[in-house]
Amino acid sequence: MKLEITVCIILALAGYVFREYQKAYGADRKRAPDVSSLGAESPPASAVASASRFRCDGRTHCSQMTSCDEAFYFLQNCPGVKMDGGSDGVPCKRQWCGNR
């Protein structure tokens, strides 16, 4: 009987701690939008493969990019970029991605 009460208390305490953790940390995390629901074309496979080479570092303009793959990465993963003037999902057409 003591064991059953102890187990119930432990489970109740674990549930309480989990709920408090979700309140504190779960609400701050927002899910990234599903890429398929954005309606834009998928980037070329080379852009996906090279994504691990790039990271968001504050650059926002085409003149700061060094390749089309890098521009695609920044457009899809970094906030506040200004590289898709036509809003068609293809960044830096004049400088890097004109043939896509």
Biopython code that builds the backbone (N, CA, C, O; Angstrom):
import numpy as np
from Bio.PDB.StructureBuilder import StructureBuilder

atoms = [
    (1, "MET", "N", (0.818, -1.188, 0.000)),
    (1, "MET", "CA", (0.000, 0.000, 0.000)),
    (1, "MET", "C", (0.868, 1.260, 0.000)),
    (1, "MET", "O", (0.585, 2.224, -0.711)),
    (2, "LYS", "N", (1.937, 1.233, 0.816)),
    (2, "LYS", "CA", (2.835, 2.381, 0.851)),
    (2, "LYS", "C", (3.483, 2.610, -0.511)),
    (2, "LYS", "O", (3.650, 3.750, -0.944)),
    (3, "LEU", "N", (3.839, 1.532, -1.170)),
    (3, "LEU", "CA", (4.487, 1.628, -2.482)),
    (3, "LEU", "C", (3.546, 2.270, -3.501)),
    (3, "LEU", "O", (3.974, 3.107, -4.295)),
    (4, "GLU", "N", (2.281, 1.887, -3.485)),
    (4, "GLU", "CA", (1.307, 2.445, -4.426)),
    (4, "GLU", "C", (1.116, 3.948, -4.197)),
    (4, "GLU", "O", (1.025, 4.715, -5.156)),
    (5, "ILE", "N", (1.056, 4.354, -2.970)),
    (5, "ILE", "CA", (0.902, 5.775, -2.650)),
    (5, "ILE", "C", (2.145, 6.546, -3.085)),
    (5, "ILE", "O", (2.041, 7.644, -3.633)),
    (6, "THR", "N", (3.308, 5.975, -2.841)),
    (6, "THR", "CA", (4.558, 6.617, -3.240)),
    (6, "THR", "C", (4.626, 6.782, -4.755)),
    (6, "THR", "O", (5.025, 7.837, -5.247)),
    (7, "VAL", "N", (4.240, 5.753, -5.492)),
    (7, "VAL", "CA", (4.248, 5.817, -6.956)),
    (7, "VAL", "C", (3.273, 6.885, -7.442)),
    (7, "VAL", "O", (3.597, 7.646, -8.353)),
    (8, "CYS", "N", (2.089, 6.950, -6.849)),
    (8, "CYS", "CA", (1.104, 7.968, -7.236)),
    (8, "CYS", "C", (1.632, 9.380, -6.978)),
    (8, "CYS", "O", (1.438, 10.275, -7.800)),
    (9, "ILE", "N", (2.288, 9.576, -5.854)),
    (9, "ILE", "CA", (2.842, 10.893, -5.534)),
    (9, "ILE", "C", (3.935, 11.267, -6.527)),
    (9, "ILE", "O", (3.993, 12.406, -6.990)),
    (10, "ILE", "N", (4.796, 10.318, -6.854)),
    (10, "ILE", "CA", (5.877, 10.579, -7.810)),
    (10, "ILE", "C", (5.306, 10.918, -9.180)),
    (10, "ILE", "O", (5.783, 11.847, -9.831)),
    (11, "LEU", "N", (4.290, 10.179, -9.632)),
    (11, "LEU", "CA", (3.673, 10.453, -10.931)),
    (11, "LEU", "C", (2.998, 11.823, -10.950)),
    (11, "LEU", "O", (3.102, 12.552, -11.937)),
    (12, "ALA", "N", (2.317, 12.172, -9.878)),
    (12, "ALA", "CA", (1.668, 13.479, -9.808)),
    (12, "ALA", "C", (2.706, 14.596, -9.834)),
    (12, "ALA", "O", (2.521, 15.609, -10.508)),
    (13, "LEU", "N", (3.784, 14.409, -9.107)),
    (13, "LEU", "CA", (4.854, 15.402, -9.091)),
    (13, "LEU", "C", (5.503, 15.536, -10.467)),
    (13, "LEU", "O", (5.793, 16.646, -10.912)),
    (14, "ALA", "N", (5.729, 14.420, -11.135)),
    (14, "ALA", "CA", (6.319, 14.454, -12.479)),
    (14, "ALA", "C", (5.390, 15.182, -13.452)),
    (14, "ALA", "O", (5.855, 15.970, -14.276)),
    (15, "GLY", "N", (4.092, 14.929, -13.366)),
    (15, "GLY", "CA", (3.132, 15.622, -14.225)),
    (15, "GLY", "C", (3.129, 17.123, -13.978)),
    (15, "GLY", "O", (3.064, 17.909, -14.923)),
    (16, "TYR", "N", (3.197, 17.518, -12.729)),
    (16, "TYR", "CA", (3.239, 18.937, -12.387)),
    (16, "TYR", "C", (4.499, 19.596, -12.946)),
    (16, "TYR", "O", (4.429, 20.670, -13.545)),
    (17, "VAL", "N", (5.641, 18.958, -12.750)),
    (17, "VAL", "CA", (6.902, 19.508, -13.247)),
    (17, "VAL", "C", (6.867, 19.620, -14.763)),
    (17, "VAL", "O", (7.334, 20.615, -15.318)),
    (18, "PHE", "N", (6.323, 18.619, -15.442)),
    (18, "PHE", "CA", (6.238, 18.651, -16.903)),
    (18, "PHE", "C", (5.365, 19.813, -17.373)),
    (18, "PHE", "O", (5.733, 20.521, -18.310)),
    (19, "ARG", "N", (4.228, 20.014, -16.738)),
    (19, "ARG", "CA", (3.346, 21.123, -17.119)),
    (19, "ARG", "C", (4.024, 22.475, -16.907)),
    (19, "ARG", "O", (3.916, 23.365, -17.751)),
    (20, "GLU", "N", (4.710, 22.626, -15.802)),
    (20, "GLU", "CA", (5.415, 23.883, -15.539)),
    (20, "GLU", "C", (6.531, 24.112, -16.558)),
    (20, "GLU", "O", (6.756, 25.237, -17.003)),
    (21, "TYR", "N", (7.214, 23.052, -16.915)),
    (21, "TYR", "CA", (8.274, 23.156, -17.928)),
    (21, "TYR", "C", (7.679, 23.595, -19.264)),
    (21, "TYR", "O", (8.237, 24.462, -19.936)),
    (22, "GLN", "N", (6.549, 23.003, -19.652)),
    (22, "GLN", "CA", (5.896, 23.370, -20.910)),
    (22, "GLN", "C", (5.450, 24.830, -20.885)),
    (22, "GLN", "O", (5.566, 25.529, -21.891)),
    (23, "LYS", "N", (4.949, 25.289, -19.763)),
    (23, "LYS", "CA", (4.537, 26.691, -19.659)),
    (23, "LYS", "C", (5.734, 27.617, -19.820)),
    (23, "LYS", "O", (5.659, 28.638, -20.505)),
    (24, "ALA", "N", (6.831, 27.249, -19.184)),
    (24, "ALA", "CA", (8.003, 28.120, -19.186)),
    (24, "ALA", "C", (8.746, 28.104, -20.510)),
    (24, "ALA", "O", (9.192, 29.153, -20.977)),
    (25, "TYR", "N", (8.889, 26.943, -21.121)),
    (25, "TYR", "CA", (9.734, 26.831, -22.305)),
    (25, "TYR", "C", (8.989, 26.450, -23.575)),
    (25, "TYR", "O", (9.449, 26.770, -24.671)),
    (26, "GLY", "N", (7.876, 25.790, -23.458)),
    (26, "GLY", "CA", (7.143, 25.326, -24.635)),
    (26, "GLY", "C", (6.479, 26.440, -25.411)),
    (26, "GLY", "O", (6.407, 26.366, -26.638)),
    (27, "ALA", "N", (5.989, 27.473, -24.740)),
    (27, "ALA", "CA", (5.279, 28.556, -25.420)),
    (27, "ALA", "C", (6.220, 29.439, -26.224)),
    (27, "ALA", "O", (5.805, 30.049, -27.210)),
    (28, "ASP", "N", (7.472, 29.514, -25.818)),
    (28, "ASP", "CA", (8.428, 30.372, -26.518)),
    (28, "ASP", "C", (8.880, 29.788, -27.842)),
    (28, "ASP", "O", (9.308, 30.521, -28.733)),
    (29, "ARG", "N", (8.790, 28.504, -27.974)),
    (29, "ARG", "CA", (9.256, 27.863, -29.202)),
    (29, "ARG", "C", (8.132, 27.834, -30.215)),
    (29, "ARG", "O", (7.044, 27.324, -29.944)),
    (30, "LYS", "N", (8.404, 28.381, -31.371)),
    (30, "LYS", "CA", (7.411, 28.362, -32.441)),
    (30, "LYS", "C", (7.907, 27.435, -33.518)),
    (30, "LYS", "O", (9.090, 27.425, -33.860)),
    (31, "ARG", "N", (7.004, 26.668, -34.040)),
    (31, "ARG", "CA", (7.383, 25.744, -35.101)),
    (31, "ARG", "C", (7.646, 26.501, -36.383)),
    (31, "ARG", "O", (6.968, 27.477, -36.705)),
    (32, "ALA", "N", (8.637, 26.033, -37.102)),
    (32, "ALA", "CA", (8.913, 26.602, -38.419)),
    (32, "ALA", "C", (7.791, 26.184, -39.359)),
    (32, "ALA", "O", (7.285, 25.068, -39.247)),
    (33, "PRO", "N", (7.393, 27.047, -40.273)),
    (33, "PRO", "CA", (6.328, 26.672, -41.196)),
    (33, "PRO", "C", (6.761, 25.518, -42.080)),
    (33, "PRO", "O", (7.932, 25.385, -42.437)),
    (34, "ASP", "N", (5.799, 24.698, -42.417)),
    (34, "ASP", "CA", (6.060, 23.576, -43.308)),
    (34, "ASP", "C", (6.416, 24.124, -44.683)),
    (34, "ASP", "O", (5.672, 24.924, -45.249)),
    (35, "VAL", "N", (7.536, 23.700, -45.210)),
    (35, "VAL", "CA", (8.019, 24.215, -46.495)),
    (35, "VAL", "C", (6.997, 23.963, -47.594)),
    (35, "VAL", "O", (6.828, 24.807, -48.473)),
    (36, "SER", "N", (6.318, 22.835, -47.567)),
    (36, "SER", "CA", (5.360, 22.524, -48.625)),
    (36, "SER", "C", (4.139, 23.438, -48.575)),
    (36, "SER", "O", (3.449, 23.597, -49.582)),
    (37, "SER", "N", (3.863, 24.039, -47.419)),
    (37, "SER", "CA", (2.698, 24.913, -47.317)),
    (37, "SER", "C", (3.005, 26.348, -47.721)),
    (37, "SER", "O", (2.090, 27.170, -47.778)),
    (38, "LEU", "N", (4.241, 26.669, -47.997)),
    (38, "LEU", "CA", (4.591, 28.035, -48.366)),
    (38, "LEU", "C", (4.227, 28.370, -49.800)),
    (38, "LEU", "O", (4.068, 29.546, -50.130)),
    (39, "GLY", "N", (4.092, 27.382, -50.653)),
    (39, "GLY", "CA", (3.689, 27.611, -52.022)),
    (39, "GLY", "C", (4.831, 27.977, -52.948)),
    (39, "GLY", "O", (4.619, 28.071, -54.157)),
    (40, "ALA", "N", (6.004, 28.182, -52.446)),
    (40, "ALA", "CA", (7.148, 28.521, -53.295)),
    (40, "ALA", "C", (7.790, 27.239, -53.811)),
    (40, "ALA", "O", (7.645, 26.166, -53.225)),
    (41, "GLU", "N", (8.496, 27.380, -54.914)),
    (41, "GLU", "CA", (9.189, 26.222, -55.457)),
    (41, "GLU", "C", (10.286, 25.787, -54.510)),
    (41, "GLU", "O", (10.846, 26.601, -53.776)),
    (42, "SER", "N", (10.588, 24.509, -54.528)),
    (42, "SER", "CA", (11.677, 23.993, -53.714)),
    (42, "SER", "C", (13.002, 24.459, -54.289)),
    (42, "SER", "O", (13.142, 24.611, -55.502)),
    (43, "PRO", "N", (13.975, 24.685, -53.415)),
    (43, "PRO", "CA", (15.280, 25.084, -53.933)),
    (43, "PRO", "C", (15.944, 23.913, -54.632)),
    (43, "PRO", "O", (15.579, 22.761, -54.396)),
    (44, "PRO", "N", (16.895, 24.187, -55.472)),
    (44, "PRO", "CA", (17.606, 23.106, -56.139)),
    (44, "PRO", "C", (18.297, 22.213, -55.122)),
    (44, "PRO", "O", (18.618, 22.648, -54.016)),
    (45, "ALA", "N", (18.521, 20.963, -55.503)),
    (45, "ALA", "CA", (19.160, 20.009, -54.600)),
    (45, "ALA", "C", (20.521, 20.505, -54.143)),
    (45, "ALA", "O", (20.938, 20.228, -53.019)),
    (46, "SER", "N", (21.212, 21.233, -55.001)),
    (46, "SER", "CA", (22.530, 21.742, -54.615)),
    (46, "SER", "C", (22.420, 22.737, -53.467)),
    (46, "SER", "O", (23.324, 22.825, -52.636)),
    (47, "ALA", "N", (21.321, 23.487, -53.414)),
    (47, "ALA", "CA", (21.143, 24.438, -52.323)),
    (47, "ALA", "C", (20.911, 23.706, -51.013)),
    (47, "ALA", "O", (21.419, 24.120, -49.971)),
    (48, "VAL", "N", (20.151, 22.624, -51.057)),
    (48, "VAL", "CA", (19.895, 21.849, -49.853)),
    (48, "VAL", "C", (21.171, 21.174, -49.381)),
    (48, "VAL", "O", (21.460, 21.162, -48.185)),
    (49, "ALA", "N", (21.936, 20.613, -50.307)),
    (49, "ALA", "CA", (23.165, 19.916, -49.946)),
    (49, "ALA", "C", (24.200, 20.868, -49.365)),
    (49, "ALA", "O", (24.984, 20.481, -48.499)),
    (50, "SER", "N", (24.207, 22.103, -49.832)),
    (50, "SER", "CA", (25.221, 23.044, -49.366)),
    (50, "SER", "C", (24.771, 23.834, -48.144)),
    (50, "SER", "O", (25.526, 24.662, -47.635)),
    (51, "ALA", "N", (23.550, 23.593, -47.666)),
    (51, "ALA", "CA", (23.022, 24.364, -46.550)),
    (51, "ALA", "C", (23.896, 24.255, -45.305)),
    (51, "ALA", "O", (23.973, 25.204, -44.525)),
    (52, "SER", "N", (24.543, 23.134, -45.109)),
    (52, "SER", "CA", (25.355, 22.975, -43.909)),
    (52, "SER", "C", (26.594, 23.861, -43.945)),
    (52, "SER", "O", (27.235, 24.057, -42.912)),
    (53, "ARG", "N", (26.941, 24.396, -45.100)),
    (53, "ARG", "CA", (28.105, 25.280, -45.203)),
    (53, "ARG", "C", (27.782, 26.699, -44.777)),
    (53, "ARG", "O", (28.698, 27.476, -44.508)),
    (54, "PHE", "N", (26.511, 27.062, -44.707)),
    (54, "PHE", "CA", (26.116, 28.434, -44.450)),
    (54, "PHE", "C", (25.472, 28.561, -43.080)),
    (54, "PHE", "O", (24.992, 27.582, -42.508)),
    (55, "ARG", "N", (25.471, 29.786, -42.562)),
    (55, "ARG", "CA", (24.756, 30.072, -41.321)),
    (55, "ARG", "C", (24.299, 31.526, -41.358)),
    (55, "ARG", "O", (24.932, 32.369, -41.995)),
    (56, "CYS", "N", (23.209, 31.809, -40.678)),
    (56, "CYS", "CA", (22.684, 33.171, -40.626)),
    (56, "CYS", "C", (23.653, 34.025, -39.813)),
    (56, "CYS", "O", (23.916, 33.738, -38.645)),
    (57, "ASP", "N", (24.174, 35.061, -40.431)),
    (57, "ASP", "CA", (25.162, 35.889, -39.740)),
    (57, "ASP", "C", (24.870, 37.381, -39.882)),
    (57, "ASP", "O", (25.759, 38.211, -39.694)),
    (58, "GLY", "N", (23.635, 37.719, -40.212)),
    (58, "GLY", "CA", (23.251, 39.123, -40.280)),
    (58, "GLY", "C", (23.261, 39.727, -41.671)),
    (58, "GLY", "O", (22.767, 40.839, -41.857)),
    (59, "ARG", "N", (23.805, 39.033, -42.643)),
    (59, "ARG", "CA", (23.798, 39.570, -44.006)),
    (59, "ARG", "C", (22.377, 39.504, -44.552)),
    (59, "ARG", "O", (21.658, 38.536, -44.307)),
    (60, "THR", "N", (21.974, 40.536, -45.293)),
    (60, "THR", "CA", (20.596, 40.585, -45.787)),
    (60, "THR", "C", (20.476, 40.917, -47.266)),
    (60, "THR", "O", (19.387, 40.789, -47.825)),
    (61, "HIS", "N", (21.547, 41.338, -47.916)),
    (61, "HIS", "CA", (21.475, 41.792, -49.307)),
    (61, "HIS", "C", (22.278, 40.900, -50.251)),
    (61, "HIS", "O", (23.223, 40.227, -49.840)),
    (62, "CYS", "N", (21.886, 40.911, -51.515)),
    (62, "CYS", "CA", (22.552, 40.101, -52.541)),
    (62, "CYS", "C", (24.030, 40.452, -52.677)),
    (62, "CYS", "O", (24.857, 39.577, -52.936)),
    (63, "SER", "N", (24.359, 41.706, -52.505)),
    (63, "SER", "CA", (25.760, 42.117, -52.644)),
    (63, "SER", "C", (26.654, 41.489, -51.582)),
    (63, "SER", "O", (27.879, 41.503, -51.710)),
    (64, "GLN", "N", (26.049, 40.941, -50.541)),
    (64, "GLN", "CA", (26.815, 40.312, -49.470)),
    (64, "GLN", "C", (26.946, 38.802, -49.661)),
    (64, "GLN", "O", (27.657, 38.141, -48.905)),
    (65, "MET", "N", (26.264, 38.252, -50.666)),
    (65, "MET", "CA", (26.310, 36.815, -50.921)),
    (65, "MET", "C", (27.490, 36.473, -51.829)),
    (65, "MET", "O", (28.057, 37.344, -52.490)),
    (66, "THR", "N", (27.847, 35.186, -51.848)),
    (66, "THR", "CA", (28.948, 34.746, -52.707)),
    (66, "THR", "C", (28.515, 33.696, -53.721)),
    (66, "THR", "O", (29.315, 33.284, -54.562)),
    (67, "SER", "N", (27.247, 33.253, -53.653)),
    (67, "SER", "CA", (26.755, 32.267, -54.619)),
    (67, "SER", "C", (25.234, 32.227, -54.579)),
    (67, "SER", "O", (24.607, 32.754, -53.660)),
    (68, "CYS", "N", (24.657, 31.596, -55.588)),
    (68, "CYS", "CA", (23.206, 31.415, -55.622)),
    (68, "CYS", "C", (22.763, 30.474, -54.498)),
    (68, "CYS", "O", (21.732, 30.703, -53.865)),
    (69, "ASP", "N", (23.534, 29.428, -54.254)),
    (69, "ASP", "CA", (23.191, 28.488, -53.183)),
    (69, "ASP", "C", (23.139, 29.198, -51.831)),
    (69, "ASP", "O", (22.243, 28.955, -51.022)),
    (70, "GLU", "N", (24.100, 30.068, -51.603)),
    (70, "GLU", "CA", (24.122, 30.814, -50.347)),
    (70, "GLU", "C", (22.905, 31.734, -50.253)),
    (70, "GLU", "O", (22.298, 31.847, -49.189)),
    (71, "ALA", "N", (22.550, 32.386, -51.347)),
    (71, "ALA", "CA", (21.385, 33.273, -51.350)),
    (71, "ALA", "C", (20.106, 32.496, -51.060)),
    (71, "ALA", "O", (19.258, 32.967, -50.302)),
    (72, "PHE", "N", (19.952, 31.299, -51.658)),
    (72, "PHE", "CA", (18.783, 30.461, -51.373)),
    (72, "PHE", "C", (18.743, 30.094, -49.892)),
    (72, "PHE", "O", (17.689, 30.154, -49.260)),
    (73, "TYR", "N", (19.887, 29.718, -49.348)),
    (73, "TYR", "CA", (19.926, 29.353, -47.928)),
    (73, "TYR", "C", (19.457, 30.522, -47.065)),
    (73, "TYR", "O", (18.606, 30.352, -46.193)),
    (74, "PHE", "N", (20.010, 31.703, -47.308)),
    (74, "PHE", "CA", (19.646, 32.870, -46.512)),
    (74, "PHE", "C", (18.167, 33.209, -46.670)),
    (74, "PHE", "O", (17.501, 33.539, -45.688)),
    (75, "LEU", "N", (17.650, 33.132, -47.886)),
    (75, "LEU", "CA", (16.246, 33.464, -48.125)),
    (75, "LEU", "C", (15.321, 32.536, -47.347)),
    (75, "LEU", "O", (14.308, 32.981, -46.806)),
    (76, "GLN", "N", (15.657, 31.266, -47.289)),
    (76, "GLN", "CA", (14.769, 30.296, -46.656)),
    (76, "GLN", "C", (14.994, 30.124, -45.159)),
    (76, "GLN", "O", (14.112, 29.616, -44.467)),
    (77, "ASN", "N", (16.144, 30.530, -44.643)),
    (77, "ASN", "CA", (16.454, 30.213, -43.251)),
    (77, "ASN", "C", (16.736, 31.406, -42.352)),
    (77, "ASN", "O", (16.747, 31.255, -41.131)),
    (78, "CYS", "N", (16.960, 32.569, -42.907)),
    (78, "CYS", "CA", (17.394, 33.700, -42.093)),
    (78, "CYS", "C", (16.346, 34.813, -42.107)),
    (78, "CYS", "O", (15.765, 35.100, -43.154)),
    (79, "PRO", "N", (16.100, 35.437, -40.965)),
    (79, "PRO", "CA", (15.086, 36.496, -40.900)),
    (79, "PRO", "C", (15.576, 37.815, -41.482)),
    (79, "PRO", "O", (16.762, 38.136, -41.409)),
    (80, "GLY", "N", (14.657, 38.567, -42.056)),
    (80, "GLY", "CA", (14.928, 39.933, -42.483)),
    (80, "GLY", "C", (15.763, 40.108, -43.737)),
    (80, "GLY", "O", (16.321, 41.183, -43.957)),
    (81, "VAL", "N", (15.863, 39.076, -44.564)),
    (81, "VAL", "CA", (16.669, 39.230, -45.778)),
    (81, "VAL", "C", (15.900, 40.034, -46.820)),
    (81, "VAL", "O", (14.669, 40.029, -46.841)),
    (82, "LYS", "N", (16.636, 40.719, -47.676)),
    (82, "LYS", "CA", (16.036, 41.561, -48.717)),
    (82, "LYS", "C", (16.617, 41.151, -50.057)),
    (82, "LYS", "O", (17.323, 41.924, -50.704)),
    (83, "MET", "N", (16.311, 39.921, -50.470)),
    (83, "MET", "CA", (16.936, 39.378, -51.675)),
    (83, "MET", "C", (15.946, 38.864, -52.706)),
    (83, "MET", "O", (16.360, 38.368, -53.754)),
    (84, "ASP", "N", (14.646, 38.968, -52.439)),
    (84, "ASP", "CA", (13.654, 38.434, -53.366)),
    (84, "ASP", "C", (12.702, 39.547, -53.774)),
    (84, "ASP", "O", (11.557, 39.596, -53.325)),
    (85, "GLY", "N", (13.179, 40.426, -54.618)),
    (85, "GLY", "CA", (12.384, 41.575, -55.035)),
    (85, "GLY", "C", (11.097, 41.200, -55.738)),
    (85, "GLY", "O", (10.105, 41.918, -55.615)),
    (86, "GLY", "N", (11.082, 40.092, -56.474)),
    (86, "GLY", "CA", (9.896, 39.662, -57.191)),
    (86, "GLY", "C", (8.966, 38.792, -56.367)),
    (86, "GLY", "O", (7.908, 38.394, -56.854)),
    (87, "SER", "N", (9.329, 38.489, -55.143)),
    (87, "SER", "CA", (8.554, 37.621, -54.245)),
    (87, "SER", "C", (8.172, 36.306, -54.913)),
    (87, "SER", "O", (7.075, 35.790, -54.702)),
    (88, "ASP", "N", (9.078, 35.772, -55.715)),
    (88, "ASP", "CA", (8.803, 34.512, -56.406)),
    (88, "ASP", "C", (9.629, 33.354, -55.862)),
    (88, "ASP", "O", (9.604, 32.259, -56.422)),
    (89, "GLY", "N", (10.355, 33.585, -54.780)),
    (89, "GLY", "CA", (11.140, 32.520, -54.172)),
    (89, "GLY", "C", (12.526, 32.344, -54.759)),
    (89, "GLY", "O", (13.268, 31.462, -54.326)),
    (90, "VAL", "N", (12.891, 33.161, -55.736)),
    (90, "VAL", "CA", (14.228, 33.080, -56.337)),
    (90, "VAL", "C", (14.990, 34.348, -55.956)),
    (90, "VAL", "O", (14.626, 35.440, -56.392)),
    (91, "PRO", "N", (16.035, 34.216, -55.154)),
    (91, "PRO", "CA", (16.767, 35.394, -54.703)),
    (91, "PRO", "C", (17.832, 35.832, -55.701)),
    (91, "PRO", "O", (18.282, 35.042, -56.531)),
    (92, "CYS", "N", (18.216, 37.060, -55.613)),
    (92, "CYS", "CA", (19.399, 37.601, -56.307)),
    (92, "CYS", "C", (19.458, 37.232, -57.788)),
    (92, "CYS", "O", (20.469, 36.714, -58.262)),
    (93, "LYS", "N", (18.388, 37.495, -58.506)),
    (93, "LYS", "CA", (18.347, 37.106, -59.929)),
    (93, "LYS", "C", (19.425, 37.798, -60.751)),
    (93, "LYS", "O", (20.049, 37.169, -61.604)),
    (94, "ARG", "N", (19.647, 39.066, -60.508)),
    (94, "ARG", "CA", (20.646, 39.787, -61.309)),
    (94, "ARG", "C", (22.073, 39.367, -60.974)),
    (94, "ARG", "O", (22.907, 39.239, -61.870)),
    (95, "GLN", "N", (22.356, 39.152, -59.702)),
    (95, "GLN", "CA", (23.729, 38.862, -59.306)),
    (95, "GLN", "C", (24.088, 37.378, -59.402)),
    (95, "GLN", "O", (25.154, 37.037, -59.913)),
    (96, "TRP", "N", (23.205, 36.484, -58.914)),
    (96, "TRP", "CA", (23.607, 35.083, -58.764)),
    (96, "TRP", "C", (22.665, 34.072, -59.403)),
    (96, "TRP", "O", (23.133, 33.096, -59.990)),
    (97, "CYS", "N", (21.380, 34.268, -59.312)),
    (97, "CYS", "CA", (20.423, 33.209, -59.670)),
    (97, "CYS", "C", (19.584, 33.557, -60.892)),
    (97, "CYS", "O", (18.412, 33.185, -60.947)),
    (98, "GLY", "N", (20.134, 34.244, -61.854)),
    (98, "GLY", "CA", (19.380, 34.694, -63.014)),
    (98, "GLY", "C", (18.856, 33.590, -63.899)),
    (98, "GLY", "O", (17.849, 33.787, -64.580)),
    (99, "ASN", "N", (19.491, 32.445, -63.919)),
    (99, "ASN", "CA", (19.078, 31.364, -64.818)),
    (99, "ASN", "C", (18.172, 30.344, -64.150)),
    (99, "ASN", "O", (17.951, 29.274, -64.718)),
    (100, "ARG", "N", (17.646, 30.622, -62.987)),
    (100, "ARG", "CA", (16.788, 29.642, -62.296)),
    (100, "ARG", "C", (15.343, 30.026, -62.391)),
    (100, "ARG", "O", (14.481, 29.319, -61.869)),
]
sb = StructureBuilder()
sb.init_structure("model")
sb.init_model(0)
sb.init_chain("A")
sb.init_seg("    ")
for serial, (resi, resn, name, xyz) in enumerate(atoms, 1):
    if name == "N":
        sb.init_residue(resn, " ", resi, " ")
    sb.init_atom(name, np.array(xyz, "f"), 0.0, 1.0, " ", f" {name:<3s}", serial, name[0])
structure = sb.get_structure()
